[in-house]
Amino acid sequence: MGENILSIIYLLLVIALVFPGFYYANKNKKVFLKNLMIWLGIIGIVIIFVNFLK
């Protein structure tokens, strides 16, 4: 249980570090939403993959 919480905290911290640069690079709202959906899909696939390994 503790490892899961720690992993979530690490993920949120990485997102907090990357998000400002990601937002700056995607000023256009349409491009921003498209790229955001792609990254959410990638993160979702990684989470599903990690859960299958356990």
C-alpha positions in Angstrom: 0.0 0.0 0.0 2.8 2.4 0.9 4.6 1.8 -2.4 1.4 2.7 -4.4 1.0 6.0 -2.6 4.7 6.8 -3.1 4.4 6.0 -6.8 1.4 8.3 -7.1 3.2 11.1 -5.3 6.2 10.7 -7.7 4.0 10.7 -10.7 2.2 13.9 -9.5 5.6 15.6 -8.9 6.8 14.7 -12.4 3.6 16.0 -13.9 4.0 19.2 -11.9 7.5 19.7 -13.2 6.6 18.9 -16.8 3.3 20.6 -17.1 4.5 24.3 -17.4 6.8 23.5 -20.3 4.1 21.3 -21.9 1.6 24.2 -21.6 4.0 26.7 -23.0 4.8 24.6 -26.0 1.1 24.1 -26.7 -0.4 27.5 -26.5 -3.1 26.7 -29.2 -6.0 25.1 -27.3 -6.8 22.5 -29.9 -3.2 21.3 -30.0 -3.0 21.3 -26.2 -6.1 19.2 -25.8 -4.9 16.7 -28.5 -1.5 16.3 -26.9 -3.0 16.1 -23.4 -5.3 13.2 -24.5 -2.3 11.4 -26.1 -0.3 11.7 -22.8 -3.2 10.6 -20.7 -3.5 7.6 -22.9 0.1 6.8 -22.5 0.0 7.2 -18.7 -3.1 5.0 -18.7 -1.4 2.2 -20.7 1.6 2.3 -18.4 -0.6 2.1 -15.3 -2.5 -0.9 -16.8 0.8 -2.6 -17.7 2.3 -2.1 -14.2 -0.9 -3.6 -12.7 -0.6 -6.7 -14.9 3.0 -7.3 -13.8 2.0 -7.5 -10.1 
